[in-house]
């Protein structure tokens, strides 16, 4: 048996050389999938906070975008401009200044519209929006209910159009047919947004394998095409893939037409 055993001593070496690269790639894949999960969780949180900001600020996209990028600063990569906008010390000590710098770097590196308002539509707004006037302080005979202690009156300003969001149980809440669907005032006060973020796959080898595999079936997707355009901007060494998230919240303020509040026509947020 001794000659046979001597012949088997070097057999493990070629087997290790075959298996070792596969094991390394698998480990890299696991790490990349874990980072991808972290990115998706960050996106979900950012989308919820963006929807929350919209619910408190009349569904304005500007408020939602600001809240979105503020939360997405947690990822803080992709942009080469990050290296010039902030320093490594700012990443190690995330104070207010560094977080603001990270938010700016992430926002300037993603040159596309990350947040879209999917509900309500412009048709829903046109049907339910009413003229809304602010209250202003008054005194004496200038107050319509001064005998009852009233200290406010309706302002004489032209006001703005918005979907009513308060005292819904006391309002007429009949179901209306809009764009082929049944909608009431409660439905019109729901805010649904969709977000998209071009995530940078970071782990070497695994990033190319995952990106190339998904790209084979998703290359015609509009979000993939956006990330492809962004990839051309920062170089082919970046492997960007789109991550999507959705959030639905109830409005805490009246939905208005951003950019044309008084007339409610050329809306930047409603389509």
Secondary structure by P-SEA (a helix, b strand, c coil): caaaaaaacaaaaaaaaaaaaaaaaaaaaaaaaaaaaaaaaaaaaaaaaaaaaaaaccccaaaaaaaaaaaacccccccccccccccaaaaacccaaaaaaaaaaaaaaccccccccccccaaaaaacccbbbbbbbbcccccccccccccccccccbbbbbcccccccccccccccccccccccccccbbbbbbbbbcccccaaaaaaaaaaaaacccccaaaaaaaaaaaaaccccbbbbbbbbbbbbbcccccccccccccccccccc
